[in-house]
Amino acid sequence: MGLILTILYLLCMLGAPAVWVPFLAQTSYVVYLSALAAVASVPRLLQGSLIRHTPQVAVLSGFFLVLICTPLLKAWFGGVIEAFREQVPYLLVLFLVRANCDTTARRKALVGAVLLLMTTLTLVGAYQYNSHMEDPENKFVFRQNASGESVNGAESDEADVKLDYRLKAQGLLDDPNDFAQAMLVTIALSTLLWGPGIFSKFFLVLAPGAILLYGIYLTHSRSALVAMVFTIIVVLRHRLKLWGSVLVGMLAAAGLVVMRFAGGREISMSSGADRLELWAEGLYRFRHSFGLGIGYHNYTDEVGMTAHNSILLVGVETGILGLTLFIAAFVICFTQLNRIVQPIDGAAPDPVFAHEARSLEAAFAAYLGTSWFLSRAYNPMPYLLVGLVAALAYQVAERSPARPLLPSWPIVARNSLILAPASLALIYILVHLRAA
């Protein structure tokens, strides 16, 4: 029951049923569902420690605590309550997935449900996009002018307004870039369902993947295009080594550009000038709030727009402490996934677990690749992915207790403390390359 309620909770979070069934908006169905899922998961929570074998759960929870406490920097106690109310549903995803998806079959059930939801949204959205594109009431079409600003129905009637139509969904996915990110991550996760039979290969991976790729194309998301290339490089690096995977990634990028995968939207340093200016503003504020940041949701208040980079957003709002914890969760996950694929004790990897690890690694690459250009640190996606990796690592560690799967804390701390400032340094270099 805990798994079923967890799946329903996640689907409600991503699918926004209250938009399609308006009377649900007058109820607190999500709160009740989350409470039921938590209660139903208690027996599995009591079976074993949530932290044993999976320290990323504690680390990401630590990031959550830092995040919700940042309003105290400005003595805004009400901000702590607001941040907690907004973010705790996502933290709950982490614990529910870790507790209820600790077997391969359970993880496949959750991924299959998410794949069904995303494929359905894409099919319905693509139909609405192609048949009712100019309808201002269309819930699947994002209408923007040449400057990228959203345009409402009245403004779009003007003859001199040139519009760009992009596919989106509703709720948390009520933005083409958010929808593209969710679809790309889902494609990566769907490979977990790949099996020996034609049914699993075609109906659970290839056909849904093709539909979702078409959906990504309709979003015209440049960040998704770049993330696709990054994901290809990460996935192929085991077989083709680094430079071979980079070459394939560059060829894939050229092919996607020729196919106008971004809908003809320019992909260059000049086209990203506005975003780089936002990054420059963020770096300025980070230098003046290095330790604990400027506080949750204050980036938009001070700069006027969000960061359009999840690493920068976390660094500016939560300081180096929050950014280090955020990155440390990913460092632990990637280390565990790598040790599942290539055990450091020289033993042969379990083919089922290794396949799952590669799928989750691709999903992380898709999320991080898109997040480099989007402010998507405060949504359920990182909690879902970390929860899935933690569940896999827990199962592997319980089955083979003697196999070294956990990185040592000094290594985690060292790598995280290096990657956090290094990521900000890369943003600094990109900003100054544009200025030069």
C-alpha positions in Angstrom: 0.0 0.0 0.0 2.9 2.4 0.8 4.2 2.0 -2.8 0.8 2.6 -4.4 0.2 5.7 -2.3 3.8 6.9 -3.0 3.2 6.5 -6.7 -0.2 8.3 -6.5 1.4 11.1 -4.5 4.2 11.6 -7.1 1.8 11.5 -10.0 -0.5 14.1 -8.4 2.6 16.3 -7.8 3.7 16.1 -11.5 0.3 15.8 -13.2 -1.6 18.6 -11.4 -5.0 16.8 -11.4 -6.7 19.9 -9.8 -6.2 21.7 -13.1 -8.1 19.1 -15.0 -10.7 18.3 -12.2 -11.4 21.8 -10.8 -13.3 20.7 -7.7 -10.1 19.1 -6.4 -8.6 22.6 -6.1 -11.1 23.2 -3.3 -9.8 20.3 -1.3 -6.5 19.4 0.5 -6.3 16.1 -1.3 -2.5 16.3 -1.7 -2.0 16.8 2.1 -4.3 13.8 2.9 -2.6 11.7 0.3 0.9 12.5 1.6 -0.2 11.7 5.2 -1.7 8.4 4.1 1.5 7.6 2.1 3.7 8.4 5.1 1.6 6.3 7.5 1.5 3.4 5.1 5.2 3.5 4.8 6.0 3.4 8.5 6.3 -0.5 8.5 9.0 -0.3 5.9 10.6 2.6 7.6 10.9 0.5 10.8 12.5 -2.4 9.0 15.8 -0.7 8.6 17.7 2.6 9.0 17.1 5.2 6.3 20.7 6.4 6.7 22.5 3.1 6.8 24.2 2.5 3.4 22.5 5.7 2.1 24.1 8.9 3.7 22.8 11.0 0.8 19.4 10.9 2.5 20.9 12.7 5.5 22.9 15.1 3.4 20.0 16.2 1.3 17.9 16.5 4.4 20.6 18.7 5.8 20.4 20.9 2.7 16.6 21.1 3.2 17.2 22.3 6.8 19.7 25.0 5.7 17.3 26.1 2.9 14.3 26.6 5.1 16.3 28.3 7.8 17.8 31.0 5.5 14.9 33.4 6.0 16.2 33.8 9.5 19.1 35.8 8.0 16.7 38.7 7.6 14.8 37.9 10.9 11.8 36.8 8.9 10.4 34.0 11.0 7.3 33.7 8.8 9.7 32.9 5.9 10.8 29.8 7.7 7.2 28.6 7.9 6.6 29.5 4.2 9.8 27.7 3.1 8.9 24.6 5.1 5.4 24.5 3.7 6.7 24.8 0.1 9.6 22.4 0.4 8.5 19.7 2.8 6.3 17.9 0.1 9.5 17.4 -2.0 11.5 16.2 1.0 8.7 13.7 1.6 9.3 12.3 -1.9 12.9 11.4 -0.9 11.8 9.4 2.2 8.8 7.7 0.5 10.9 6.6 -2.5 13.8 5.4 -0.4 11.4 3.4 1.9 9.1 2.0 -0.7 11.3 1.4 -3.7 14.0 -0.8 -2.2 13.6 -3.6 -4.8 14.0 -3.7 -8.5 10.3 -4.5 -9.1 9.2 -1.6 -7.0 11.5 0.9 -8.7 10.2 -0.4 -12.1 6.6 0.1 -10.9 7.3 3.7 -10.0 9.2 4.5 -13.1 6.5 2.8 -15.2 3.8 5.0 -13.6 5.8 8.2 -14.2 6.5 7.1 -17.8 2.7 6.5 -18.4 1.9 9.9 -17.0 4.5 11.8 -19.0 3.6 9.9 -22.2 -0.1 10.7 -21.7 0.6 14.3 -21.1 2.8 14.5 -24.2 0.3 12.8 -26.5 -2.6 15.0 -25.3 -0.4 18.1 -25.3 0.9 17.3 -28.8 -2.6 17.0 -30.1 -3.7 20.2 -28.5 -0.5 21.9 -29.8 -1.1 20.9 -33.4 -4.8 21.3 -33.5 -5.6 24.3 -31.3 -2.3 26.1 -31.2 -3.7 29.6 -31.4 -6.4 29.1 -28.8 -5.5 31.4 -25.9 -7.2 29.0 -23.5 -5.1 26.0 -24.5 -3.5 24.7 -21.4 -0.7 23.0 -23.3 0.7 25.9 -25.3 3.1 28.6 -24.0 2.9 31.7 -26.1 5.9 34.1 -25.9 7.1 37.0 -27.9 10.5 37.5 -29.5 12.0 38.7 -26.2 10.8 35.4 -24.5 8.1 37.0 -22.4 4.8 35.2 -22.0 2.0 36.7 -24.1 -1.7 36.5 -23.1 -4.6 36.1 -25.5 -5.4 39.8 -25.8 -1.8 40.8 -26.7 -1.4 38.0 -29.2 -4.2 39.4 -31.4 -2.0 42.2 -32.4 -0.7 41.8 -35.9 2.8 43.0 -35.2 3.4 40.5 -32.4 5.4 37.6 -33.6 4.7 34.6 -31.3 6.7 31.5 -30.5 4.5 28.6 -29.6 6.0 26.0 -27.2 4.6 22.9 -25.6 4.0 22.8 -21.8 1.9 21.1 -19.2 0.4 22.4 -16.0 1.3 22.6 -12.3 5.0 22.1 -11.7 5.4 21.5 -15.4 3.7 24.8 -16.5 6.7 25.9 -18.4 8.3 24.5 -21.6 11.7 24.1 -20.0 10.3 22.3 -16.9 8.3 20.0 -19.1 11.3 19.3 -21.3 13.4 18.5 -18.3 10.8 16.1 -16.9 10.5 14.4 -20.3 14.2 14.0 -20.7 14.7 12.6 -17.2 11.8 10.2 -17.9 13.4 9.0 -21.1 16.5 8.1 -19.1 14.6 6.4 -16.3 12.6 4.4 -18.8 15.7 2.5 -19.9 15.4 0.9 -16.5 12.4 -1.0 -18.0 14.5 -2.5 -20.9 14.3 -6.2 -20.9 14.9 -9.2 -23.1 11.5 -9.3 -24.8 10.1 -7.2 -27.6 7.3 -5.9 -25.4 9.7 -4.2 -22.9 12.1 -3.0 -25.6 9.5 -1.4 -27.9 6.4 -0.6 -25.8 8.1 0.4 -22.6 11.2 2.1 -23.9 11.5 2.8 -27.6 7.9 3.9 -28.4 7.4 6.1 -25.3 10.9 7.5 -25.8 10.1 8.5 -29.3 6.9 10.2 -28.1 8.7 12.1 -25.4 11.5 13.1 -27.8 8.8 14.6 -30.0 7.4 16.4 -27.0 10.8 17.8 -26.2 11.1 19.0 -29.7 7.8 20.9 -29.4 9.0 22.6 -26.3 11.8 24.2 -28.3 13.9 24.1 -25.2 17.6 24.9 -25.8 18.5 23.7 -22.3 17.1 20.3 -23.1 19.1 20.1 -26.3 22.3 20.9 -24.4 21.3 18.4 -21.7 20.7 15.7 -24.3 24.2 16.1 -25.6 25.6 16.0 -22.0 23.6 12.9 -21.2 25.0 11.2 -24.3 28.5 11.9 -23.3 27.9 10.6 -19.7 26.2 7.5 -20.9 28.8 6.6 -23.6 31.9 7.4 -21.6 32.1 3.8 -20.2 32.2 2.3 -23.7 33.9 5.0 -25.8 36.1 6.6 -23.1 35.9 10.4 -22.6 37.0 11.7 -26.0 35.1 9.2 -27.9 31.9 10.1 -26.1 32.6 13.8 -26.5 33.0 13.3 -30.3 29.7 11.5 -30.5 28.1 14.2 -28.4 29.4 16.9 -30.7 28.0 15.0 -33.7 24.7 14.6 -32.0 24.6 18.3 -31.2 25.3 19.2 -34.8 22.5 16.8 -35.9 20.0 18.3 -33.5 20.8 21.8 -34.6 20.5 20.9 -38.2 17.1 19.3 -37.4 16.1 22.6 -35.8 15.4 20.7 -32.5 15.3 24.0 -30.7 12.7 25.4 -33.1 15.1 27.7 -34.8 16.0 29.5 -31.6 19.6 30.6 -31.6 22.1 28.7 -29.5 25.1 30.9 -28.9 26.9 33.1 -26.3 25.2 36.2 -27.8 21.7 34.6 -27.6 22.3 33.8 -23.9 23.5 37.4 -23.1 20.5 38.1 -20.8 21.1 34.8 -18.9 24.8 35.6 -18.5 23.9 39.0 -17.1 21.7 37.3 -14.5 24.6 35.0 -13.6 26.8 38.1 -13.2 24.3 39.6 -10.8 24.1 36.4 -8.9 27.9 36.1 -8.6 28.0 39.7 -7.2 25.6 38.8 -4.5 27.4 35.5 -3.7 30.6 37.4 -3.1 28.8 39.6 -0.5 26.9 36.7 1.1 29.5 33.9 0.8 28.8 32.0 4.0 25.0 31.6 4.4 23.6 33.3 1.3 20.8 35.9 0.9 17.9 33.6 1.8 15.3 31.5 0.2 13.4 33.1 -2.7 15.5 36.3 -2.3 17.4 35.9 -5.6 14.3 37.0 -7.7 13.5 39.8 -5.2 16.9 41.3 -5.5 17.8 40.7 -9.1 14.3 40.8 -10.6 14.5 37.4 -12.2 15.5 33.9 -11.2 19.1 32.7 -11.7 18.5 30.3 -14.6 21.1 28.1 -13.1 20.4 25.8 -10.2 24.0 25.7 -8.9 24.1 29.5 -8.8 20.6 29.8 -7.3 21.5 27.4 -4.4 24.9 29.1 -3.9 23.5 32.6 -3.7 20.5 31.8 -1.6 22.0 29.3 0.8 25.7 30.2 0.6 28.6 27.8 0.3 27.2 25.7 3.1 24.0 24.9 1.4 25.7 24.5 -2.0 28.2 22.0 -0.6 25.5 19.9 0.9 23.5 20.0 -2.3 26.5 18.9 -4.4 27.6 16.3 -1.7 24.3 14.4 -2.2 25.1 14.0 -5.9 28.7 13.1 -5.2 27.6 10.3 -3.0 25.0 9.1 -5.6 27.4 9.1 -8.5 30.1 7.3 -6.4 27.7 4.6 -5.5 26.4 4.2 -9.0 29.9 3.9 -10.3 30.8 1.3 -7.7 27.7 -0.7 -8.6 28.7 -0.7 -12.3 32.4 -1.3 -11.6 32.9 -2.8 -8.1 36.2 -1.6 -6.6 36.9 -5.0 -5.1 37.2 -6.5 -8.5 34.1 -8.7 -8.3 31.8 -9.1 -11.3 28.9 -6.6 -11.2 25.4 -7.8 -10.9 24.0 -7.2 -14.4 20.5 -6.2 -13.2 21.8 -3.7 -10.6 24.5 -2.4 -13.1 21.8 -1.8 -15.7 19.7 0.2 -13.1 22.8 2.2 -12.1 23.4 3.2 -15.7 19.8 4.3 -16.1 19.9 6.4 -13.0 23.2 7.9 -14.0 21.7 9.0 -17.3 18.7 10.4 -15.4 21.1 12.4 -13.2 23.0 13.7 -16.2 19.7 14.8 -17.8 18.6 16.6 -14.7 22.0 18.3 -14.1 22.4 19.2 -17.7 19.1 21.0 -17.9 19.6 22.5 -14.4 22.7 24.3 -15.6 20.4 26.6 -17.5 17.3 26.4 -15.3 16.5 27.2 -11.7 15.2 23.8 -10.7 16.8 22.9 -7.4 13.6 23.4 -5.4 11.4 20.9 -7.1 10.7 17.2 -6.6 13.1 16.0 -9.3 16.4 16.0 -7.2 14.6 14.3 -4.3 13.1 11.7 -6.6 16.5 10.8 -8.2 18.4 10.8 -4.9 15.7 8.6 -3.4 15.9 6.1 -6.3 19.7 5.9 -6.0 19.5 5.5 -2.3 16.9 2.7 -2.6 19.1 0.9 -5.2 22.3 1.3 -3.1 20.4 0.0 0.0 19.3 -3.1 -1.8 22.8 -3.7 -3.2 24.5 -3.2 0.2 22.0 -5.4 2.0 22.6 -8.2 -0.5 26.4 -7.9 -0.5 27.4 -6.4 2.9 31.1 -7.0 2.3 31.2 -5.0 -0.9 32.5 -1.5 -0.4 29.8 0.8 -1.8 30.0 3.8 0.5 32.7 6.5 -0.2 34.5 7.7 2.9 33.4 10.9 4.4 36.8 12.6 3.9 36.5 11.8 0.2 32.9 13.1 0.0 33.8 16.3 1.8 36.9 16.9 -0.3 35.1 16.3 -3.6 32.1 18.4 -2.6 34.3 21.3 -1.3 36.2 21.2 -4.6 33.1 20.9 -6.9 31.1 23.6 -5.2 33.5 26.5 -5.8 34.6 25.0 -9.1 31.0 25.1 -10.4 30.8 28.8 -9.5 34.2 29.4 -11.0 33.0 27.9 -14.3 30.0 30.3 -14.3 32.4 33.2 -13.6 34.5 32.2 -16.6 31.5 32.0 -18.9 30.3 35.4 -17.8 33.7 36.9 -18.4 34.1 35.2 -21.8 30.9 36.9 -22.8 32.2 40.3 -21.5 35.4 39.8 -23.5 
